[in-house]
Amino acid sequence: MGFRSIFKAYESLIRQFGVPDPHETDPTIISGALWTLMFGFMFPDLGQGIVIALLGFIFAFIIKRHELMGIPIKTIGKLMIGAGIMAAFFGALIGDVFLLEHVIEPLWPGLAPGWLEKATNIIWLIKLAVYFGIIQITIGLILAIYNNIKHGHRVEAILGEKGIAGLVTFWSIVLIAFAFLGVNVIPGVLEFPRVNLAEFLSAILSNPMKLLVWPNVTLTIPIIMFIGGIVSMILKGIIEKEEIALTLGSLFETVLSSFANMFSFVRLAGFNIAHVALAVVIAKMLEVSQGLGYGMLIFLNIFALTLEFIIVMIQALRLTFYEFMTKFYKGSGRSYKPFKIKI
């Protein structure tokens, strides 16, 4: 079994977006892997993950022959196996088993049962979600650059909003945001001292040149990158003789989508927190009433394995399609259907 055949089941999922053009990079493998990873991040539960994987095994290798919404049950089963394994993995990291927190100790260093009740842990989780989004968007833009170079679109690859200029602009926005928020990516190694926004605006208004000579280098370099990226995209419009309205529209969309796409990944943390919050509710109810607590435990596990399961799958697919694949993939191809002569 080849590496590609492992991800064969993801073709049905990714083809909902479109079929790759003959000259287009097929995103099945990387998009399928990212979709599975995001599902596990949003649905962290060791017990429920094992149940999902077992159900997937039954659908894939026992039932096999039926279809659901035009997708073979066998394919859905294989998707569930991957999703369940990843959910179990993240569940083991945070110590969540069937919405119970005290069954096992979290494998993630420094975490302990009840970690959700500490604000610092929630901030840490949100940071992880945003970092994951930044990496995913960066991969999408790199693939867009690769496709443009491959097709001979050198101007677009270098100066376009989905080229090097767009990538530089995106990362400048990331670094500027980190500087104003004072983000510590790796404490003691990669830190961004917080820049006071009011102080910064006051200084710039009094002397615009301070925009390029701000004493905090973690802000000056990103600003220069941002200006360089914007100028490059304007130059691309001039070279290709675009209408000024189209060029300005592209610039506005690039800057706005960079912010929106990056912070859209906060939903990864949101759904993770929502799932773990169910465990907190159950723990509190068990302290008050064993009967009521176990009754709610059964109900919420059924809820998680049905409605929450479907919602998380859709959200992971949404992030895969919109925030990632739109960066480099058009899906304008047609499925190969061999010609047949009926005799």
N, C-alpha and C positions, 0 to 999 in steps of 0.2 A: 504493500500500500504506500503510494507516494505521499509526499507532504501535502500536495495540492488536493488529493482525494479526501484528506481529513476534513477540509473546509468545503467539500462539495455541497453539503447541506445548506451552506450559507448563500449559495447562488439563488435559491428561491426567495430568500429574504432580500438580498441586494437587488435582484431583478425587479422588485417592486418599484425601484427608483428608475430603472431603465437598463437596456442591454448595451454593453460597451461597443463603441464603434471599432471597426477592425484596426484602426491606428491609435486607439485609446488604451491607457493603462487599466487593466481589469482590477477593480478595487475589492474583489471578493475576499481575499485572504486577510488583508489588513483591516478592512471594515468589519468583517465577521469577528476577528479577534477583539477589536475595540468594542463592538456591541456586547460581546460576552463579558468583557472586563467591566464595562459600565453597569451591566445588569447586576453582577456580583457586588459591586460597590454600593448600589442602591438597595440591594436585597440581602443584607448580611445575616445569614442564619444557618448554622451548621446542620441542625436537624431538618429544617425545611428544604435546604439545599439538597440533602441526601434524598429526600422524598421526591423532589422535582427530577433529580437524576434517575431515580428508579422508575418513575412514571415514564420518563423519556425512553428508558431501555425497553419497557413494555411496548410503548408505541412504535419504537424503531425496529424491534426484532421479534415481536410476538403478534401484534395486531397487523401492522404493516400495510394492508391493502386498501384502507379507506382514505378519504380526503376530507380536509377541513378548509373551507373558503378557497378551494382550488389548489391547496398545497397538500401533497401526500402526507398522511399521518406518519409515515416512516421518516420523512424529512423533519417534521415538527418534533418528533421524538429525539432525533439527533441534536437539534437545536436546544432542546430541554436538557439533554445530558450535559452539554457544555455549560449552559447557564446554571444548572444545579451544582456542578462541581465548583464553579466560581463563587456562587452564593455560599456554599459550604466553606470554602477557603476564607472568604472575608468574615464569615460568621465565627470561624475558629480564631481569627485575628482579634476580634472584639469580644469573644466569649459569649456569644448568643446562641442558645440551643432551644428551638421551639418557643421562642420568646421568654426564655428563662435565663437569667444572667449569672446565677450562682452554681450552675452545673459544672462548668469548666472555667479555669482561669484564662483570661485573654492571652493569646500568644504574642500580641504586640507589646514590645518592651515599654514598661511604665504605665500600662493600662491596668485598671482594677475594676471589678464589678461596680456598677453605679457611676461609671465614668461620664455618662451624659449629664449628670447633675453639676459638673464643673464647667464653667463658662470657657475656661482656657482650652478644654478638650473640644468644645464645639468650634471655637475659632480655628484650632488646629485642623479639624476636619474640613472646614470651609476652605482653608488654604490648600489642602491636598486636592480638593475638587477643582479649584481654580488652576493649580499647577498642572493637573492632568489635562484640563482644557487647553492651556497654553501649549503644551507639548503636542496635543492632537491637532490643533489648528496649524502649528508650525509644520507638522508632517504633511498636512494637506497642501500648504503653500509650496513646500519643497517639491511635492509631486506635480503641482501645477507648473512650476519652473521647469521641471524635467520634461513634461509633456510639450511645453512650448519650444524648448530647445530641440526636442526630438522631431517636431514638425517644422522646424526652421523658422519659428516666430521669434527671432532674436530680440526685436524691439520690445515685444510683449514680455519676454522672459526677463529682460533686464529692467525695463522702465514701467511695466504694467502694474496694475493694482493687485494682480495675482502673479507677479514676478518678484524679482529681487527687491525692487522699490517697495512693493506692497509688504514683503516680509520685513524689511527694515522699518517701515512705518508701524507695522503691528508690534514689533518688539520695542520700538521707542515708546509706544503708548503703554505697553506693559511695564517698562522700567520707570516711566513717569508716574504711573499709578502707584507702583511700589514705593517710589520716593515720597510721595505725598501721604501714603498710608503708613510709612515706616515699617515695611515688611521685613522680617528676618527669615529668609529662605532657609539658610543653614546657620543657626546661632553660632557666633564666633568665627564663621568662615565667610558667609555671604549675607551681609546685612545691609539694609538701606536706612540710614538715619532719617528720621521723619523731618520733612520740610514743612514749615508753617505756611499754610496757604495765604493767610492775610499778610504776613510779613513779605512773602514772595511777590504778591500782587502790588503791594505798596512800593517795593524796591523797583519793580519793572516799570511802573507808571512814572516814577521819578527819573529813572534812567533806563531806557529800553535796551541799552547795550549790556546790561547786567544779565539779560536773557542768555547771552553766550559766554559770560564770564562769572556765572554764579559760583560762589566758593565751594559749594557741595558738588563734587565731580559726578556723583551718582545721579544728579539732575541735569547738569550741563551736557554731558555726552548724549543722553536720550533726546534732549531738545535739538541738538545738532543733527542727530539721526532723523528726527521727525521732519525737520525743515528739508533735509536732503531728500527724504522719501517723497515729500509733497512736490518739491521742485522737479524731481525725476518724472513723476507722473504727469505733471504739467508739460514737461518737455516731450513726453510720449504723445500727448495730444497734439502738440505743435507739429511733430514729425509726421504723424499720421493724418494731419489736417482735419482733426475732429472739430465739431462746433464747440464753442466755448461753454455752452450750457451743458453739453454732454460731458466734457472734461470736468467741470465743476461738480456735476452730479455724481460722477464716479469718485471724485475726491471725498465728497461728503459721505457717500455710501461706504467707502473704505474705512474712514475714521469712525463712523457710527457703528458699523458692523464689527469693527475690532473690539470696541467696548462691549457691545451687546453679546457677541459670540463668546468672548472670554468669560463674562459674568453669567452667561446662560448655564455654564457648567456648575454653578452653585447648586443647581437642582440635584446634582449627584449627592451632595452633602445633605440637602433637604430631605430627600427620600430615605437616606440612611438614618438620619435623625428621627424621622417619622416612624420608621420600623422599630428602632431601638426604644422609642418612646412608648410603644405598645408594651414592651417588656417592663418598663418602669411602672406603667399603670397596673399591670398584673401583680408586680411585686408589692405595690402599695395595697392593693385589694386583698392579697393573701395575708397581709398583716392584720387586716380588719376582720375578714371572714374567709375561712378555708373554702367553704362551699361556693360562695359567690366568686372567689378568686379563681378556683379551678373551672367553674362554669365559664367565666370570661376568658380563661386561658384556651379552652376548647373553641369557643366562638371566634376569638381573634386569630387563632391559628388557621381556622377554616377561611376566615376573611383574607388573611395574608396569602394563602395558597390559591386563592381564586381572584378576587378583585384586585388586590395589590399586585399580585403576580402579573396580571395583564397590563395594568397601568405602567409598571416599571419596564416591561418589555417595550411598550409603545414609546415611553420617554427615552429609553436607550436608543431606539431606532430613530427617533426624531433628532437626537444629537448626532447620530451617525450620518443621517441624510443631510440635514441642513447645515450644521456647524462644521462638518468635515468634508463630505463628498462634493458639495457645491463648490468647493475651492478648486477642484481639479477635474471633476467628472460631469459629463453631459448626458451620457446614457442614450445617445441618439441612434444607436445601432439597431439591427433587427435580428431576431433569433434565426438560427439556421434551421430550415425545414427542407430536407431533401425531397427532390421531385420524385413522385411515384406514379407509375402507370398501372392502373387497375385492369386486369384481364378477366 
